[in-house]
Amino acid sequence: MALAAPALVGAAALLAWNGLVFGTVSGGYGVAAPMAFDFATALPGLLLSPGRGLFVYFPVTVLLVLLLALEPRAFANDLAVALIAGIVVALLLTAAWSNWWGGYSYGPRLLSETQPLIVLLVAMGIGTTAAPRRRRAFTVAVWALLPLQAAIQAVGTYGPRGRPPAAIVWNASPVSVDAAPGRNWDFADNPIARGLRGYPD
């Protein structure tokens, strides 16, 4: 509760400010694109889609899910509960928004703030795992996944000199992702695949 109290005060202040200035607790973005609460579409897209999925672009998240299932006692403390609550709230708030994919971006940019929390929770889980063999397995998995994550981000960051990365251009071509958000589920043509293929000669 000691960790939750400042967060609740901050959240209340933010909601009050949004309501006063924008006329809605969802703020300026809520005016531009009101909340839709279409969780059945948004949650799978935010977690699993090849266009914006957290598990795809930040695969260390998979380790957190496994640790939560296998080592729940590692997270039975106030800090872990607060971090998990922060991730869940961010995920639900983002999924409630009609523009859950975040417009023209690369990966789940609207969940970027959850990624340090995920890494911290994974470290906490591994550090308190009692079984040496399981602890080693998770440690090896982290060291394998971190370079993969860096490589995935590099695909969306670097492109030919004078041109944006092909992975970013994916947002607009062949049709805007804002007009056709179902493109986030295109396994053949998604930002990572487009970035790896690059521009056609």
MIDOMI-62420 format. One record per residue: residue number from 1; residue in three letters; x, y, z of N, C-alpha, C in turn. Coordinates in nm, 3 decimals. Last residue first. Layout:
(NUM, 'ala', (X, Y, Z), (X, Y, Z), (X, Y, Z)),
...
END
This chain:
(201, 'asp', (1.490, -0.316, -5.510), (1.590, -0.252, -5.597), (1.523, -0.184, -5.716)),
(200, 'pro', (1.286, -0.243, -5.227), (1.311, -0.317, -5.351), (1.410, -0.242, -5.439)),
(199, 'tyr', (1.425, -0.199, -4.899), (1.360, -0.142, -5.016), (1.386, -0.229, -5.138)),
(198, 'gly', (1.405, -0.480, -4.670), (1.453, -0.352, -4.718), (1.374, -0.302, -4.837)),
(197, 'arg', (1.368, -0.719, -4.535), (1.374, -0.722, -4.683), (1.433, -0.594, -4.737)),
(196, 'leu', (1.365, -0.630, -4.273), (1.467, -0.725, -4.314), (1.481, -0.732, -4.466)),
(195, 'gly', (1.141, -0.461, -4.278), (1.272, -0.406, -4.246), (1.385, -0.499, -4.288)),
(194, 'arg', (0.939, -0.644, -4.334), (0.967, -0.537, -4.431), (1.106, -0.478, -4.405)),
(193, 'ala', (0.948, -0.796, -4.099), (0.975, -0.860, -4.229), (1.011, -0.755, -4.333)),
(192, 'ile', (0.880, -0.596, -3.914), (1.008, -0.667, -3.903), (1.044, -0.729, -4.038)),
(191, 'pro', (0.621, -0.502, -4.005), (0.738, -0.414, -3.995), (0.872, -0.487, -3.988)),
(190, 'asn', (0.498, -0.750, -4.244), (0.486, -0.675, -4.119), (0.613, -0.590, -4.104)),
(189, 'asp', (0.380, -0.974, -4.436), (0.427, -0.837, -4.456), (0.399, -0.757, -4.329)),
(188, 'ala', (0.304, -1.218, -4.328), (0.396, -1.215, -4.442), (0.458, -1.076, -4.462)),
(187, 'phe', (0.125, -1.171, -4.125), (0.248, -1.244, -4.092), (0.350, -1.241, -4.206)),
(186, 'asp', (-0.064, -0.914, -4.031), (-0.011, -0.970, -4.155), (0.124, -1.037, -4.125)),
(185, 'trp', (-0.178, -0.780, -3.824), (-0.180, -0.926, -3.817), (-0.129, -0.992, -3.945)),
(184, 'asn', (-0.180, -0.517, -3.888), (-0.092, -0.558, -3.779), (-0.083, -0.709, -3.765)),
(183, 'arg', (-0.384, -0.481, -4.065), (-0.252, -0.510, -4.121), (-0.153, -0.553, -4.013)),
(182, 'gly', (-0.600, -0.390, -3.927), (-0.587, -0.534, -3.942), (-0.454, -0.576, -4.003)),
(181, 'pro', (-0.606, -0.115, -3.958), (-0.528, -0.171, -3.846), (-0.516, -0.323, -3.849)),
(180, 'ala', (-0.626, 0.080, -4.191), (-0.643, -0.065, -4.196), (-0.562, -0.129, -4.084)),
(179, 'ala', (-0.577, 0.342, -4.130), (-0.700, 0.312, -4.205), (-0.731, 0.163, -4.205)),
(178, 'asp', (-0.337, 0.317, -4.000), (-0.446, 0.383, -3.929), (-0.580, 0.356, -3.997)),
(177, 'val', (-0.173, 0.210, -4.190), (-0.215, 0.121, -4.081), (-0.327, 0.183, -4.000)),
(176, 'ser', (-0.237, 0.292, -4.528), (-0.208, 0.338, -4.392), (-0.258, 0.238, -4.288)),
(175, 'val', (-0.112, 0.058, -4.764), (-0.221, 0.141, -4.717), (-0.191, 0.177, -4.571)),
(174, 'pro', (0.124, -0.079, -4.813), (0.052, -0.023, -4.928), (-0.070, 0.062, -4.891)),
(173, 'ser', (0.246, 0.199, -4.629), (0.243, 0.128, -4.757), (0.216, -0.021, -4.736)),
(172, 'ala', (0.274, 0.313, -4.381), (0.199, 0.387, -4.483), (0.177, 0.310, -4.611)),
(171, 'asn', (0.421, 0.137, -4.225), (0.300, 0.199, -4.169), (0.212, 0.265, -4.274)),
(170, 'trp', (0.653, 0.080, -4.370), (0.543, -0.018, -4.367), (0.413, 0.044, -4.318)),
(169, 'val', (0.836, 0.269, -4.302), (0.755, 0.296, -4.421), (0.637, 0.199, -4.429)),
(168, 'ile', (0.963, 0.133, -4.098), (0.877, 0.246, -4.064), (0.785, 0.280, -4.181)),
(167, 'ala', (1.107, -0.059, -4.237), (1.013, -0.103, -4.134), (0.918, 0.009, -4.093)),
(166, 'ala', (1.282, 0.087, -4.389), (1.169, 0.024, -4.458), (1.064, -0.022, -4.357)),
(165, 'pro', (1.385, 0.396, -4.243), (1.388, 0.249, -4.246), (1.263, 0.193, -4.313)),
(164, 'pro', (1.405, 0.675, -4.473), (1.362, 0.614, -4.346), (1.373, 0.463, -4.355)),
(163, 'arg', (1.708, 0.786, -4.632), (1.572, 0.732, -4.641), (1.533, 0.672, -4.506)),
(162, 'gly', (1.969, 0.863, -4.605), (1.876, 0.957, -4.667), (1.734, 0.906, -4.679)),
(161, 'arg', (2.094, 0.538, -4.624), (2.126, 0.680, -4.602), (2.026, 0.767, -4.677)),
(160, 'pro', (1.856, 0.286, -4.524), (1.953, 0.342, -4.619), (1.976, 0.491, -4.592)),
(159, 'gly', (1.816, 0.246, -4.165), (1.777, 0.228, -4.303), (1.882, 0.285, -4.395)),
(158, 'tyr', (1.740, 0.157, -3.829), (1.837, 0.189, -3.933), (1.783, 0.159, -4.072)),
(157, 'thr', (1.520, 0.085, -3.669), (1.592, 0.209, -3.643), (1.678, 0.253, -3.761)),
(156, 'gly', (1.410, -0.163, -3.698), (1.321, -0.048, -3.710), (1.390, 0.086, -3.694)),
(155, 'val', (1.632, -0.323, -3.658), (1.559, -0.334, -3.785), (1.469, -0.212, -3.806)),
(154, 'ala', (1.696, -0.272, -3.394), (1.783, -0.217, -3.499), (1.713, -0.221, -3.635)),
(153, 'gln', (1.506, -0.421, -3.259), (1.495, -0.275, -3.257), (1.581, -0.211, -3.365)),
(152, 'ile', (1.607, -0.676, -3.314), (1.473, -0.641, -3.359), (1.456, -0.489, -3.362)),
(151, 'ala', (1.852, -0.659, -3.181), (1.850, -0.675, -3.326), (1.714, -0.637, -3.383)),
(150, 'ala', (1.765, -0.643, -2.917), (1.842, -0.532, -2.974), (1.840, -0.539, -3.126)),
(149, 'gln', (1.644, -0.895, -2.893), (1.564, -0.773, -2.880), (1.635, -0.653, -2.941)),
(148, 'leu', (1.871, -1.055, -2.919), (1.763, -1.065, -3.017), (1.676, -0.940, -3.013)),
(147, 'pro', (2.016, -0.986, -2.688), (2.068, -0.948, -2.821), (1.962, -0.956, -2.930)),
(146, 'leu', (1.819, -1.094, -2.499), (1.855, -0.952, -2.502), (1.919, -0.910, -2.635)),
(145, 'leu', (1.801, -1.374, -2.529), (1.694, -1.288, -2.580), (1.732, -1.141, -2.587)),
(144, 'ala', (2.028, -1.483, -2.412), (1.999, -1.514, -2.552), (1.898, -1.415, -2.611)),
(143, 'trp', (2.015, -1.394, -2.153), (2.131, -1.356, -2.233), (2.113, -1.387, -2.381)),
(142, 'val', (1.773, -1.521, -2.079), (1.785, -1.375, -2.081), (1.899, -1.331, -2.170)),
(141, 'ala', (1.849, -1.792, -2.095), (1.743, -1.740, -2.183), (1.748, -1.588, -2.192)),
(140, 'val', (2.037, -1.806, -1.890), (2.080, -1.828, -2.028), (1.977, -1.772, -2.126)),
(139, 'thr', (1.859, -1.764, -1.677), (1.969, -1.671, -1.701), (2.020, -1.683, -1.844)),
(138, 'phe', (1.692, -1.987, -1.691), (1.635, -1.854, -1.712), (1.745, -1.752, -1.742)),
(137, 'ala', (1.883, -2.186, -1.633), (1.809, -2.189, -1.759), (1.750, -2.051, -1.791)),
(136, 'arg', (1.968, -2.118, -1.375), (2.063, -2.112, -1.487), (1.990, -2.107, -1.620)),
(135, 'arg', (1.729, -2.166, -1.237), (1.787, -2.032, -1.237), (1.885, -2.016, -1.353)),
(134, 'arg', (1.701, -2.441, -1.275), (1.602, -2.350, -1.333), (1.656, -2.209, -1.341)),
(133, 'arg', (1.926, -2.524, -1.130), (1.914, -2.557, -1.272), (1.814, -2.466, -1.341)),
(132, 'pro', (1.876, -2.430, -0.864), (1.991, -2.381, -0.944), (1.976, -2.407, -1.093)),
(131, 'ala', (1.577, -2.325, -0.729), (1.639, -2.437, -0.800), (1.752, -2.388, -0.889)),
(130, 'ala', (1.484, -2.072, -0.640), (1.563, -2.158, -0.551), (1.639, -2.267, -0.627)),
(129, 'thr', (1.480, -1.746, -0.753), (1.451, -1.885, -0.789), (1.543, -1.978, -0.711)),
(128, 'thr', (1.543, -1.486, -0.713), (1.484, -1.556, -0.599), (1.442, -1.699, -0.632)),
(127, 'gly', (1.645, -1.401, -0.956), (1.727, -1.388, -0.836), (1.673, -1.463, -0.716)),
(126, 'ile', (1.432, -1.433, -1.130), (1.548, -1.520, -1.143), (1.630, -1.519, -1.014)),
(125, 'gly', (1.263, -1.225, -1.036), (1.219, -1.365, -1.038), (1.334, -1.462, -1.045)),
(124, 'met', (1.418, -0.996, -1.072), (1.373, -1.032, -0.938), (1.334, -1.179, -0.933)),
(123, 'ala', (1.445, -1.002, -1.352), (1.564, -1.012, -1.267), (1.527, -1.052, -1.124)),
(122, 'val', (1.175, -0.969, -1.420), (1.246, -1.091, -1.461), (1.371, -1.110, -1.374)),
(121, 'leu', (1.131, -0.712, -1.316), (1.058, -0.827, -1.261), (1.125, -0.959, -1.298)),
(120, 'leu', (1.300, -0.562, -1.483), (1.323, -0.564, -1.339), (1.253, -0.684, -1.275)),
(119, 'val', (1.177, -0.606, -1.732), (1.315, -0.651, -1.709), (1.345, -0.661, -1.560)),
(118, 'ile', (0.927, -0.484, -1.683), (0.935, -0.626, -1.716), (1.075, -0.681, -1.689)),
(117, 'leu', (1.003, -0.221, -1.646), (0.938, -0.292, -1.536), (0.945, -0.443, -1.558)),
(116, 'pro', (1.099, -0.153, -1.900), (1.193, -0.157, -1.785), (1.133, -0.233, -1.666)),
(115, 'gln', (0.843, -0.182, -2.040), (0.956, -0.271, -2.065), (1.062, -0.268, -1.955)),
(114, 'thr', (0.643, 0.001, -2.005), (0.633, -0.124, -1.929), (0.760, -0.208, -1.941)),
(113, 'glu', (0.687, 0.208, -2.178), (0.714, 0.232, -2.036), (0.706, 0.105, -1.953)),
(112, 'ser', (0.598, 0.108, -2.424), (0.743, 0.122, -2.398), (0.774, 0.137, -2.250)),
(111, 'leu', (0.348, 0.079, -2.518), (0.382, -0.001, -2.401), (0.530, 0.010, -2.366)),
(110, 'leu', (0.337, 0.225, -2.744), (0.254, 0.272, -2.634), (0.276, 0.190, -2.507)),
(109, 'arg', (0.493, 0.080, -2.922), (0.550, 0.201, -2.862), (0.468, 0.250, -2.743)),
(108, 'pro', (0.537, -0.205, -3.021), (0.436, -0.157, -2.924), (0.483, -0.032, -2.851)),
(107, 'gly', (0.670, -0.136, -3.355), (0.647, -0.217, -3.236), (0.547, -0.153, -3.142)),
(106, 'tyr', (0.691, 0.183, -3.457), (0.755, 0.053, -3.476), (0.739, -0.025, -3.348)),
(105, 'ser', (0.438, 0.392, -3.607), (0.543, 0.364, -3.510), (0.607, 0.230, -3.546)),
(104, 'tyr', (0.165, 0.564, -3.658), (0.287, 0.531, -3.732), (0.401, 0.514, -3.631)),
(103, 'gly', (-0.061, 0.445, -3.405), (-0.033, 0.519, -3.527), (0.094, 0.471, -3.596)),
(102, 'gly', (-0.105, 0.268, -3.192), (-0.017, 0.384, -3.175), (0.020, 0.456, -3.301)),
(101, 'trp', (-0.278, 0.062, -3.158), (-0.150, 0.030, -3.224), (-0.055, 0.149, -3.226)),
(100, 'trp', (-0.512, 0.173, -3.049), (-0.422, 0.097, -2.962), (-0.287, 0.067, -3.026)),
(99, 'asn', (-0.712, 0.373, -3.090), (-0.589, 0.371, -3.170), (-0.480, 0.295, -3.094)),
(98, 'ser', (-0.903, 0.349, -2.894), (-0.938, 0.304, -3.029), (-0.816, 0.296, -3.120)),
(97, 'trp', (-0.806, 0.219, -2.578), (-0.801, 0.328, -2.676), (-0.829, 0.273, -2.815)),
(96, 'ala', (-0.782, -0.001, -2.421), (-0.912, 0.067, -2.422), (-0.921, 0.173, -2.530)),
(95, 'ala', (-0.518, -0.072, -2.438), (-0.614, -0.154, -2.509), (-0.752, -0.089, -2.516)),
(94, 'thr', (-0.411, 0.118, -2.263), (-0.376, 0.122, -2.405), (-0.478, 0.044, -2.487)),
(93, 'leu', (-0.522, 0.030, -2.022), (-0.550, 0.165, -2.071), (-0.521, 0.177, -2.220)),
(92, 'leu', (-0.411, -0.229, -2.006), (-0.557, -0.212, -2.017), (-0.593, -0.072, -2.068)),
(91, 'leu', (-0.134, -0.172, -1.987), (-0.187, -0.257, -2.094), (-0.336, -0.234, -2.115)),
(90, 'ala', (-0.125, -0.019, -1.753), (-0.080, 0.039, -1.881), (-0.136, -0.040, -1.999)),
(89, 'val', (-0.217, -0.214, -1.569), (-0.293, -0.090, -1.591), (-0.255, -0.026, -1.723)),
(88, 'val', (-0.010, -0.405, -1.589), (-0.149, -0.442, -1.622), (-0.232, -0.317, -1.651)),
(87, 'ile', (0.214, -0.259, -1.502), (0.211, -0.318, -1.636), (0.069, -0.347, -1.679)),
(86, 'gly', (0.135, -0.193, -1.239), (0.164, -0.088, -1.337), (0.159, -0.139, -1.480)),
(85, 'ala', (0.115, -0.448, -1.125), (-0.005, -0.366, -1.138), (0.015, -0.254, -1.240)),
(84, 'ile', (0.385, -0.517, -1.129), (0.289, -0.594, -1.209), (0.161, -0.515, -1.230)),
(83, 'leu', (0.482, -0.326, -0.947), (0.531, -0.329, -1.084), (0.434, -0.403, -1.176)),
(82, 'ala', (0.343, -0.396, -0.712), (0.326, -0.262, -0.769), (0.371, -0.260, -0.916)),
(81, 'val', (0.439, -0.656, -0.670), (0.296, -0.635, -0.693), (0.271, -0.499, -0.757)),
(80, 'ala', (0.709, -0.600, -0.625), (0.669, -0.680, -0.740), (0.522, -0.660, -0.773)),
(79, 'leu', (0.689, -0.448, -0.386), (0.748, -0.390, -0.507), (0.703, -0.467, -0.630)),
(78, 'asp', (0.570, -0.625, -0.198), (0.502, -0.502, -0.239), (0.557, -0.445, -0.369)),
(77, 'asn', (0.577, -0.974, -0.295), (0.625, -0.860, -0.216), (0.567, -0.732, -0.276)),
(76, 'ala', (0.581, -1.220, -0.444), (0.492, -1.196, -0.330), (0.550, -1.089, -0.238)),
(75, 'phe', (0.730, -1.315, -0.646), (0.664, -1.186, -0.668), (0.567, -1.152, -0.556)),
(74, 'ala', (0.818, -1.562, -0.583), (0.920, -1.459, -0.607), (0.859, -1.320, -0.618)),
(73, 'arg', (0.599, -1.724, -0.582), (0.643, -1.671, -0.453), (0.750, -1.562, -0.469)),
(72, 'pro', (0.575, -1.816, -0.846), (0.488, -1.707, -0.798), (0.533, -1.646, -0.666)),
(71, 'glu', (0.730, -1.954, -1.053), (0.788, -1.902, -0.929), (0.702, -1.789, -0.871)),
(70, 'leu', (0.579, -2.029, -1.274), (0.662, -2.129, -1.207), (0.714, -2.085, -1.071)),
(69, 'ala', (0.431, -1.804, -1.357), (0.365, -1.934, -1.346), (0.445, -2.032, -1.260)),
(68, 'leu', (0.619, -1.602, -1.356), (0.496, -1.584, -1.278), (0.425, -1.717, -1.255)),
(67, 'leu', (0.801, -1.713, -1.538), (0.839, -1.697, -1.398), (0.717, -1.678, -1.308)),
(66, 'leu', (0.650, -1.696, -1.774), (0.693, -1.826, -1.723), (0.730, -1.818, -1.575)),
(65, 'val', (0.624, -1.417, -1.795), (0.503, -1.501, -1.785), (0.540, -1.638, -1.727)),
(64, 'leu', (0.893, -1.347, -1.822), (0.816, -1.300, -1.707), (0.691, -1.385, -1.687)),
(63, 'leu', (0.956, -1.464, -2.066), (1.019, -1.515, -1.944), (0.944, -1.469, -1.820)),
(62, 'val', (0.812, -1.303, -2.240), (0.775, -1.446, -2.227), (0.834, -1.504, -2.099)),
(61, 'thr', (0.952, -1.067, -2.231), (0.821, -1.073, -2.166), (0.776, -1.217, -2.147)),
(60, 'val', (1.160, -1.093, -2.398), (1.188, -1.122, -2.258), (1.058, -1.128, -2.177)),
(59, 'pro', (1.069, -1.000, -2.649), (1.043, -1.139, -2.610), (1.083, -1.178, -2.468)),
(58, 'phe', (0.951, -0.761, -2.780), (1.021, -0.760, -2.651), (1.006, -0.899, -2.589)),
(57, 'tyr', (0.818, -0.812, -3.012), (0.921, -0.709, -3.016), (1.003, -0.703, -2.887)),
(56, 'val', (0.643, -1.022, -2.934), (0.722, -1.032, -3.057), (0.841, -0.937, -3.052)),
(55, 'phe', (0.515, -0.944, -2.705), (0.589, -1.070, -2.701), (0.680, -1.085, -2.823)),
(54, 'leu', (0.388, -0.713, -2.802), (0.493, -0.702, -2.702), (0.577, -0.829, -2.695)),
(53, 'gly', (0.300, -0.658, -3.140), (0.296, -0.745, -3.024), (0.415, -0.731, -2.930)),
(52, 'arg', (0.259, -0.519, -3.376), (0.275, -0.441, -3.254), (0.292, -0.527, -3.128)),
(51, 'gly', (0.270, -0.700, -3.594), (0.286, -0.556, -3.616), (0.317, -0.478, -3.491)),
(50, 'pro', (0.219, -0.955, -3.514), (0.352, -0.927, -3.571), (0.375, -0.779, -3.599)),
(49, 'ser', (0.046, -0.967, -3.195), (0.047, -0.941, -3.340), (0.189, -0.914, -3.390)),
(48, 'leu', (0.044, -1.002, -2.915), (0.085, -1.113, -3.002), (0.099, -1.079, -3.149)),
(47, 'leu', (-0.029, -0.775, -2.762), (0.058, -0.878, -2.705), (0.119, -0.970, -2.811)),
(46, 'leu', (-0.192, -0.607, -2.907), (-0.082, -0.549, -2.829), (0.017, -0.653, -2.780)),
(45, 'gly', (-0.377, -0.794, -3.011), (-0.290, -0.716, -3.099), (-0.170, -0.659, -3.027)),
(44, 'pro', (-0.508, -0.892, -2.784), (-0.425, -0.983, -2.865), (-0.330, -0.907, -2.956)),
(43, 'leu', (-0.621, -0.630, -2.705), (-0.527, -0.705, -2.620), (-0.446, -0.808, -2.699)),
(42, 'ala', (-0.796, -0.542, -2.919), (-0.674, -0.471, -2.884), (-0.575, -0.554, -2.803)),
(41, 'thr', (-1.015, -0.717, -2.944), (-0.929, -0.689, -3.059), (-0.793, -0.636, -3.014)),
(40, 'ala', (-1.119, -0.728, -2.691), (-1.107, -0.853, -2.765), (-1.018, -0.837, -2.888)),
(39, 'phe', (-1.146, -0.464, -2.608), (-1.036, -0.543, -2.556), (-1.013, -0.672, -2.635)),
(38, 'asp', (-1.247, -0.197, -2.689), (-1.256, -0.321, -2.769), (-1.140, -0.412, -2.730)),
(37, 'phe', (-1.276, 0.058, -2.586), (-1.287, -0.056, -2.495), (-1.309, -0.188, -2.571)),
(36, 'ala', (-1.251, 0.304, -2.700), (-1.344, 0.210, -2.762), (-1.370, 0.089, -2.675)),
(35, 'met', (-1.199, 0.648, -2.639), (-1.186, 0.511, -2.592), (-1.293, 0.423, -2.657)),
(34, 'pro', (-1.146, 0.866, -2.926), (-1.210, 0.825, -2.800), (-1.186, 0.678, -2.766)),
(33, 'ala', (-0.915, 1.050, -3.044), (-0.955, 0.911, -3.072), (-1.015, 0.854, -2.944)),
(32, 'ala', (-0.913, 1.315, -2.953), (-0.882, 1.284, -3.093), (-0.929, 1.145, -3.134)),
(31, 'val', (-0.979, 1.283, -2.684), (-1.062, 1.369, -2.769), (-1.041, 1.333, -2.915)),
(30, 'gly', (-0.777, 1.121, -2.595), (-0.914, 1.071, -2.585), (-1.012, 1.154, -2.665)),
(29, 'tyr', (-0.561, 1.284, -2.621), (-0.571, 1.172, -2.713), (-0.712, 1.114, -2.711)),
(28, 'gly', (-0.619, 1.458, -2.406), (-0.620, 1.505, -2.544), (-0.631, 1.394, -2.646)),
(27, 'gly', (-0.808, 1.255, -2.163), (-0.714, 1.356, -2.210), (-0.725, 1.392, -2.356)),
(26, 'ser', (-0.980, 1.087, -2.033), (-0.882, 1.025, -2.122), (-0.789, 1.125, -2.188)),
(25, 'val', (-1.165, 1.235, -1.900), (-1.053, 1.185, -1.820), (-0.946, 1.119, -1.908)),
(24, 'thr', (-1.260, 1.535, -2.066), (-1.268, 1.389, -2.057), (-1.147, 1.338, -1.981)),
(23, 'gly', (-1.209, 1.800, -2.089), (-1.348, 1.760, -2.080), (-1.369, 1.611, -2.076)),
(22, 'phe', (-0.956, 1.901, -2.088), (-1.003, 1.840, -2.212), (-1.149, 1.798, -2.208)),
(21, 'val', (-0.925, 2.024, -1.831), (-0.870, 2.087, -1.952), (-0.936, 2.034, -2.080)),
(20, 'leu', (-1.065, 1.862, -1.645), (-1.076, 2.007, -1.642), (-1.036, 2.070, -1.775)),
(19, 'gly', (-0.989, 1.599, -1.708), (-1.130, 1.637, -1.710), (-1.149, 1.787, -1.716)),
(18, 'asn', (-0.710, 1.618, -1.676), (-0.768, 1.585, -1.806), (-0.913, 1.628, -1.815)),
(17, 'trp', (-0.703, 1.675, -1.396), (-0.648, 1.769, -1.495), (-0.708, 1.744, -1.633)),
(16, 'ala', (-0.811, 1.437, -1.292), (-0.877, 1.566, -1.267), (-0.832, 1.671, -1.368)),
(15, 'leu', (-0.621, 1.253, -1.378), (-0.759, 1.242, -1.426), (-0.835, 1.373, -1.406)),
(14, 'leu', (-0.397, 1.348, -1.233), (-0.396, 1.344, -1.380), (-0.538, 1.339, -1.436)),
(13, 'ala', (-0.481, 1.310, -0.969), (-0.447, 1.444, -1.017), (-0.451, 1.451, -1.169)),
(12, 'ala', (-0.510, 1.031, -0.966), (-0.626, 1.117, -0.940), (-0.602, 1.259, -0.991)),
(11, 'ala', (-0.245, 0.953, -1.012), (-0.349, 0.918, -1.108), (-0.472, 1.007, -1.091)),
(10, 'gly', (-0.120, 1.050, -0.777), (-0.081, 1.100, -0.909), (-0.187, 1.073, -1.015)),
(9, 'val', (-0.253, 0.890, -0.588), (-0.262, 1.037, -0.580), (-0.228, 1.098, -0.716)),
(8, 'leu', (-0.171, 0.638, -0.672), (-0.313, 0.672, -0.673), (-0.334, 0.823, -0.667)),
(7, 'ala', (0.105, 0.657, -0.629), (0.054, 0.634, -0.765), (-0.093, 0.672, -0.774)),
(6, 'pro', (0.121, 0.685, -0.351), (0.163, 0.795, -0.438), (0.111, 0.780, -0.581)),
(5, 'ala', (0.000, 0.421, -0.278), (-0.059, 0.550, -0.240), (-0.012, 0.667, -0.329)),
(4, 'ala', (0.157, 0.202, -0.347), (0.039, 0.233, -0.427), (-0.015, 0.372, -0.401)),
(3, 'leu', (0.354, 0.179, -0.157), (0.395, 0.209, -0.293), (0.276, 0.252, -0.379)),
(2, 'ala', (0.201, 0.119, 0.066), (0.287, 0.237, 0.071), (0.332, 0.278, -0.069)),
(1, 'met', (0.082, -0.121, 0.000), (0.000, 0.000, 0.000), (0.085, 0.126, 0.000)),
END
